[in-house]
């Protein structure tokens, strides 16, 4: 601020006041690393628009966070009783009922799609939420199965390595056409009942001695996915379709 001109300092003070008054919202863009400044009213309109889709979300009157946390702890205890997790993991994974937090819905502006009134990518922040630690635990078991899938591509470098291996084995890749497919609203498009079927199939296809029994993993996964409750502007919602974009196990699922 010491290096700012008088006009710049005045503009900064006005911006600060707008943030304090909640007149504007400053957030990162969904892609590209840009910073987006929006009227709060526009941001809220997009949030309410998304949450008005009753095929995916339904508003509820009572916050079930505490009960969901208790069930998560019960599953943790069951895993410990079966000696599938250690004493140390159990202590880490148990959620403190007094400190548990209701997950929060927010969205990141997709300015690469549309600049005026951009659509938002829905995110549910489950930090200190009722299923956060259980979700992290289940993810450690599912990741090994995901990496074993023939369709698994970790990142761009992995993809380039695959192409290089192809070139070395079969010759130049020049006559092939690369095709990409983008699924609209991927996370909220996944049918919840099919998640379990897919997990069971691939876990049974490649059993691992380091993973609990399939039924117990599915019990934990179903609990995480079917109890995705969150708040937005004081209203509690339940996501009934797809998986929450924000829970640690979602990418593996």
Phi and psi in degrees as a GROMACS rama.xvg file:
@    title "Ramachandran Plot"
@    xaxis  label "Phi"
@    yaxis  label "Psi"
@TYPE xy
-63.7608  -28.4865  UNK-2
-91.2091  1.60579  UNK-3
-83.9867  151.658  UNK-4
-76.7233  171.408  UNK-5
-61.3649  -40.2913  UNK-6
-66.0021  -41.8514  UNK-7
-65.3396  -40.3322  UNK-8
-64.5524  -39.5482  UNK-9
-63.887  -42.7351  UNK-10
-62.9966  -41.0016  UNK-11
-63.6235  -41.4588  UNK-12
-64.5924  -40.6223  UNK-13
-65.9565  -40.7876  UNK-14
-62.386  -42.8984  UNK-15
-60.7472  -41.5602  UNK-16
-65.8917  -37.6504  UNK-17
-63.4255  -38.8118  UNK-18
-65.2587  -45.2177  UNK-19
-61.5162  -36.4434  UNK-20
-82.6045  -1.57486  UNK-21
60.9921  26.8958  UNK-22
-76.475  -29.7536  UNK-23
-129.371  162.491  UNK-24
-129.879  130.527  UNK-25
-110.123  125.349  UNK-26
-150.086  159.418  UNK-27
-72.1417  149.527  UNK-28
-70.8948  156.872  UNK-29
-60.6667  -37.9946  UNK-30
-140.094  153.819  UNK-31
97.0146  -10.4611  UNK-32
77.6825  10.2822  UNK-33
-78.1134  161.901  UNK-34
-106.447  130.952  UNK-35
-112.729  129.405  UNK-36
-109.866  120.249  UNK-37
-125.278  152.122  UNK-38
-64.2059  134.06  UNK-39
-57.4646  -36.0996  UNK-40
-61.9032  -38.5512  UNK-41
-68.8426  -41.287  UNK-42
-61.4127  -45.1086  UNK-43
-66.7772  -37.2724  UNK-44
-59.5258  -43.9929  UNK-45
-66.0198  -40.4508  UNK-46
-61.9841  -47.2034  UNK-47
-66.3841  -33.4828  UNK-48
-61.7459  -46.3697  UNK-49
-64.4902  -43.669  UNK-50
-76.3598  -7.10951  UNK-51
-80.817  -6.20258  UNK-52
-76.7218  99.1532  UNK-53
-75.0767  -6.12397  UNK-54
-74.708  -22.2567  UNK-55
-111.464  -36.2581  UNK-56
-133.313  144.127  UNK-57
-132.496  134.122  UNK-58
-73.9872  143.549  UNK-59
-130.668  161.874  UNK-60
-90.5599  -33.0202  UNK-61
-110.514  135.742  UNK-62
-81.5895  114.894  UNK-63
-92.8906  14.4697  UNK-64
-52.8729  -46.7241  UNK-65
-62.1352  -44.8546  UNK-66
-65.9026  -38.8952  UNK-67
-62.8559  -40.9863  UNK-68
-63.4211  -39.9227  UNK-69
-63.243  -40.93  UNK-70
-67.0124  -38.9188  UNK-71
-58.6388  -44.8172  UNK-72
-64.0771  -36.4608  UNK-73
-63.1684  -40.7429  UNK-74
-67.1366  -39.3812  UNK-75
-59.5855  -44.1137  UNK-76
-64.555  -37.1003  UNK-77
-65.1592  -40.5073  UNK-78
-64.3342  -37.818  UNK-79
-71.0673  -41.1477  UNK-80
-62.398  -31.8795  UNK-81
-84.7532  2.3733  UNK-82
63.2276  33.8941  UNK-83
-93.2887  -14.666  UNK-84
-135.103  155.874  UNK-85
-82.8296  170.894  UNK-86
-59.1768  -41.5556  UNK-87
-63.9035  -43.2878  UNK-88
-65.0725  -39.5136  UNK-89
-60.5686  -45.7  UNK-90
-61.9574  -38.3086  UNK-91
-70.4604  -39.2174  UNK-92
-80.9355  -22.4758  UNK-93
-66.0973  128.954  UNK-94
-87.5246  131.541  UNK-95
-74.8491  111.432  UNK-96
-58.862  -32.3246  UNK-97
-72.9084  -22.7334  UNK-98
-109.749  -1.32231  UNK-99
-62.8318  145.627  UNK-100
-120.985  138.633  UNK-101
-71.8064  125.437  UNK-102
-55.8528  154.745  UNK-103
-122.019  133.966  UNK-104
-89.428  134.73  UNK-105
-148.183  172.679  UNK-106
-139.734  149.509  UNK-107
-103.18  127.608  UNK-108
-63.5983  129.326  UNK-109
-92.5799  74.897  UNK-110
-72.9484  -12.0739  UNK-111
-75.4692  -15.6674  UNK-112
-90.9472  -43.9546  UNK-113
-160.991  128.689  UNK-114
-82.2101  -52.37  UNK-115
-73.5927  133.288  UNK-116
47.7225  59.8745  UNK-117
-67.1434  146.339  UNK-118
-67.545  163.391  UNK-119
-119.889  147.074  UNK-120
-87.6199  117.603  UNK-121
-71.5812  131.791  UNK-122
-128.325  139.81  UNK-123
-117.235  111.738  UNK-124
-80.9375  109.97  UNK-125
-105.073  21.7233  UNK-126
-59.6516  126.514  UNK-127
63.2795  21.3343  UNK-128
-82.3636  176.073  UNK-129
-72.4942  -16.703  UNK-130
-121.985  5.60451  UNK-131
-57.7759  -52.324  UNK-132
-71.3344  -37.6395  UNK-133
-63.4302  -38.5688  UNK-134
-63.7466  -41.6851  UNK-135
-63.059  -39.2337  UNK-136
-65.6961  -48.1078  UNK-137
-63.079  -35.7031  UNK-138
-61.9961  -36.1039  UNK-139
-62.6663  -30.7322  UNK-140
-80.3043  -38.9828  UNK-141
-76.2693  -28.3686  UNK-142
-58.0795  -39.0067  UNK-143
-64.3257  -34.0383  UNK-144
-73.2725  -37.8107  UNK-145
-62.7826  -43.8236  UNK-146
-67.135  -20.9341  UNK-147
-85.72  -9.19443  UNK-148
-70.4786  139.394  UNK-149
-63.8275  -20.8545  UNK-150
-90.8955  0.659912  UNK-151
-71.3004  126.988  UNK-152
-129.519  116.889  UNK-153
-72.275  -49.6987  UNK-154
-162.179  -172.005  UNK-155
-61.6423  -43.516  UNK-156
-59.7847  -42.3713  UNK-157
-60.7022  -42.3247  UNK-158
-63.344  -42.1847  UNK-159
-64.0649  -37.232  UNK-160
-64.5166  -38.7097  UNK-161
-61.6951  -43.8295  UNK-162
-65.7469  -39.2524  UNK-163
-64.9276  -39.8475  UNK-164
-64.5544  -39.1126  UNK-165
-62.0044  -46.4134  UNK-166
-59.8658  -41.0047  UNK-167
-68.5603  -32.384  UNK-168
-88.7226  -41.4719  UNK-169
-115.028  -6.24646  UNK-170
104.046  179.241  UNK-171
-54.95  146.384  UNK-172
-89.5921  13.4788  UNK-173
-65.7661  -26.6589  UNK-174
-90.1143  1.59332  UNK-175
-95.3133  156.176  UNK-176
-115.237  123.69  UNK-177
-82.2189  133.757  UNK-178
-126.485  135.104  UNK-179
-115.31  150.014  UNK-180
-128.028  131.051  UNK-181
-114.603  123.568  UNK-182
-90.9676  125.383  UNK-183
-66.1101  126.991  UNK-184
49.3977  55.9563  UNK-185
-50.9277  -53.0595  UNK-186
-64.3703  -37.6432  UNK-187
-86.9135  -0.221265  UNK-188
-95.3302  -10.2576  UNK-189
-77.8606  119.79  UNK-190
-65.7089  127.937  UNK-191
-62.1463  -36.4729  UNK-192
-69.4997  -21.6621  UNK-193
-86.5345  -16.6471  UNK-194
-59.5125  -49.5602  UNK-195
-62.6335  -39.5541  UNK-196
-62.1247  -43.2601  UNK-197
-66.5473  -44.1139  UNK-198
-62.3426  -45.0386  UNK-199
-60.7246  -44.382  UNK-200
-58.4132  -50.7927  UNK-201
-77.8691  -28.5365  UNK-202
-69.9295  -37.2285  UNK-203
-74.9795  -26.1648  UNK-204
-68.817  -33.7742  UNK-205
-138.119  75.1325  UNK-206
-58.625  144.926  UNK-207
-125.899  132.261  UNK-208
-69.0027  -14.8639  UNK-209
-91.8519  2.54628  UNK-210
-113.44  138.114  UNK-211
-59.9788  167.661  UNK-212
-54.599  148.211  UNK-213
-54.911  -44.2721  UNK-214
-60.9119  -35.6072  UNK-215
-73.9533  -38.6261  UNK-216
-63.3903  -41.8775  UNK-217
-67.1102  -35.6456  UNK-218
-60.6037  -43.1947  UNK-219
-68.5973  -44.163  UNK-220
-63.797  -44.7601  UNK-221
-60.5199  -40.3886  UNK-222
-61.3852  -44.1769  UNK-223
-64.0261  -46.9362  UNK-224
-75.4599  -34.7309  UNK-225
-86.9386  -8.07522  UNK-226
-118.847  47.4843  UNK-227
-89.7844  88.246  UNK-228
-106.222  147.602  UNK-229
-158.743  171.335  UNK-230
-121.8  149.561  UNK-231
-145.885  117.419  UNK-232
52.5751  43.47  UNK-233
85.1473  -7.92028  UNK-234
-101.424  134.523  UNK-235
-90.0151  136.122  UNK-236
-126.083  156.971  UNK-237
-122.355  122.782  UNK-238
-83.2078  120.318  UNK-239
-108.331  -4.0109  UNK-240
-133.709  134.876  UNK-241
79.2207  -169.226  UNK-242
-118.29  149.387  UNK-243
-68.6028  128.823  UNK-244
-82.3982  98.9779  UNK-245
150.6  -30.2981  UNK-246
-75.1322  137.672  UNK-247
-54.6419  -33.2868  UNK-248
-82.758  -9.82176  UNK-249
-55.9103  -48.1346  UNK-250
-60.03  -39.6384  UNK-251
-65.621  -40.1451  UNK-252
